[in-house]
Amino acid sequence: MSTVLVTGANRGIGIEFVRQYAADGARVLACARVPGAATELLDIAAKSKGKVTVHPLDVASAASIDHLVQELDGQPIDILINNAGVYGGDHQTAHNLDYETWNRTLAVNSIGPVRVLLALLPNLKKGKDKKAIAITSGMGSTTNHDGAALIYRSSKAALNNAMHGLSLSLRPDGIIVLMVHPGWVKTDMGGRNASLSPDVSVAAQRKLISALTPKDTGRYLAFDGREIPW
Ligand SMILES: NC(=O)c1ccc[n+]([C@@H]2O[C@H](COP(=O)([O-])OP(=O)(O)OC[C@H]3O[C@@H](n4cnc5c(N)ncnc54)[C@H](OP(=O)(O)O)[C@@H]3O)[C@@H](O)[C@H]2O)c1
């Protein structure tokens, strides 16, 4: 049985990863910033016969990450899904830029996933798959930049760059690092006009993840396997 850890697991793409991996028989460590408020996730966990457990995790807090490491007590993790993310608000243009929110967005979207991966590295090294997935965005592509969404785009570009760096430095440990764009997905972040449902996006991402081999480490791909230009 595989063990999968998902961050931001209380809604959107994260909770769909929990549902699908659990349905597939995996053990799922579902992390949420405020577990007490994660009603839907707690319900999934309650019905899972112990396969899904819920853990508090704020990816922007070093103390919270340390607490998770203690709680997991060295148990192996096969697949890490660094999914938690924020969009960065409405003031993201050259003419209206909110620097405070930018700082906060970098902490959640760029620094948080790196800190989570490195804190859980001992657990991943003990796992069978050794796959560290960062849910990024096509908006992290500098090639495809349109001048808008400065905060969100730069936070995902920084995430991609840092994860690419980790893919190189962790290659000797056999860790496979992948940046995945989930597509435009109907969630609180993606909105109701998005083109994909969470179940379709996550099913495609899981297929991509299961087919990964060490030669894929450091790639930046869309959910359907399409290469995204940096
Ligand atoms: N939806 C799309 O179209 C789309 C497209 C490209 C990329 N993405 C990426 O996909 C990922 C999931 O997005 P989504 O669409 O599912 O968004 P969402 O519905 O807004 O969910 C975001 C999740 O991240 C969690 N989160 C935010 N800040 C956190 C923190 N500091 N610590 C821990 N968890 C935190 C949220 O928890 P709370 O409920 O506690 O806030 C929530 O569970 C994100 O990385 C996003 O950038 C989404």
The ligand as a MOL file (V3000), in Angstrom:
LIG
                    3D

  0  0  0     0  0            999 V3000
M  V30 BEGIN CTAB
M  V30 COUNTS 48 52 0 0 0
M  V30 BEGIN ATOM
M  V30 1 N -7.7230 25.8300 -9.9030 0
M  V30 2 C -6.9390 26.1210 -10.9160 0
M  V30 3 O -7.4150 26.4270 -12.0440 0
M  V30 4 C -5.4460 26.0580 -10.7660 0
M  V30 5 C -4.6720 26.3000 -11.9170 0
M  V30 6 C -3.2810 26.2190 -11.8140 0
M  V30 7 C -2.7100 25.8850 -10.6020 0
M  V30 8 N -3.4870 25.6690 -9.4910 0 CHG=1
M  V30 9 C -2.8040 25.3310 -8.2450 0
M  V30 10 O -3.3900 24.1670 -7.6920 0
M  V30 11 C -3.2300 24.1730 -6.2600 0
M  V30 12 C -4.5820 23.9280 -5.5990 0
M  V30 13 O -5.4460 24.9850 -6.0060 0
M  V30 14 P -7.0400 24.9290 -5.9060 0
M  V30 15 O -7.5570 25.3410 -7.2210 0
M  V30 16 O -7.4820 23.6610 -5.2940 0 CHG=-1
M  V30 17 O -7.2580 26.1600 -4.9020 0
M  V30 18 P -8.2650 26.3790 -3.6880 0
M  V30 19 O -9.5500 25.7140 -3.9680 0
M  V30 20 O -8.2300 27.8420 -3.4410 0
M  V30 21 O -7.5390 25.5890 -2.4820 0
M  V30 22 C -6.3040 26.0380 -1.9940 0
M  V30 23 C -5.8690 25.1110 -0.8930 0
M  V30 24 O -4.5990 25.5670 -0.4010 0
M  V30 25 C -4.7100 25.6870 1.0230 0
M  V30 26 N -3.7910 26.6780 1.5870 0
M  V30 27 C -3.7020 28.0040 1.3210 0
M  V30 28 N -2.7420 28.5660 2.0940 0
M  V30 29 C -2.2330 27.5750 2.8680 0
M  V30 30 C -1.2270 27.5010 3.8550 0
M  V30 31 N -0.5290 28.5880 4.2410 0
M  V30 32 N -0.9450 26.2990 4.4310 0
M  V30 33 C -1.6400 25.2000 4.0630 0
M  V30 34 N -2.6240 25.1930 3.1490 0
M  V30 35 C -2.9060 26.3700 2.5580 0
M  V30 36 C -6.1550 26.0680 1.2780 0
M  V30 37 O -6.4780 25.8540 2.6300 0
M  V30 38 P -7.5400 26.8280 3.4290 0
M  V30 39 O -8.9010 26.3040 3.0870 0
M  V30 40 O -7.1620 26.6570 4.8590 0
M  V30 41 O -7.3230 28.2200 2.9300 0
M  V30 42 C -6.8380 25.1090 0.3070 0
M  V30 43 O -6.8880 23.8200 0.8540 0
M  V30 44 C -2.6150 25.5330 -5.9180 0
M  V30 45 O -1.2210 25.3910 -5.7320 0
M  V30 46 C -2.9090 26.3780 -7.1500 0
M  V30 47 O -1.9900 27.4240 -7.3280 0
M  V30 48 C -4.8440 25.7450 -9.5510 0
M  V30 END ATOM
M  V30 BEGIN BOND
M  V30 1 1 1 2
M  V30 2 2 2 3
M  V30 3 1 2 4
M  V30 4 1 4 5
M  V30 5 2 4 48
M  V30 6 2 5 6
M  V30 7 1 6 7
M  V30 8 2 7 8
M  V30 9 1 8 9
M  V30 10 1 8 48
M  V30 11 1 9 10
M  V30 12 1 9 46
M  V30 13 1 10 11
M  V30 14 1 11 12
M  V30 15 1 11 44
M  V30 16 1 12 13
M  V30 17 1 13 14
M  V30 18 2 14 15
M  V30 19 1 14 16
M  V30 20 1 14 17
M  V30 21 1 17 18
M  V30 22 2 18 19
M  V30 23 1 18 20
M  V30 24 1 18 21
M  V30 25 1 21 22
M  V30 26 1 22 23
M  V30 27 1 23 24
M  V30 28 1 23 42
M  V30 29 1 24 25
M  V30 30 1 25 26
M  V30 31 1 25 36
M  V30 32 1 26 27
M  V30 33 1 26 35
M  V30 34 2 27 28
M  V30 35 1 28 29
M  V30 36 1 29 30
M  V30 37 2 29 35
M  V30 38 1 30 31
M  V30 39 2 30 32
M  V30 40 1 32 33
M  V30 41 2 33 34
M  V30 42 1 34 35
M  V30 43 1 36 37
M  V30 44 1 36 42
M  V30 45 1 37 38
M  V30 46 2 38 39
M  V30 47 1 38 40
M  V30 48 1 38 41
M  V30 49 1 42 43
M  V30 50 1 44 45
M  V30 51 1 44 46
M  V30 52 1 46 47
M  V30 END BOND
M  V30 END CTAB
M  END
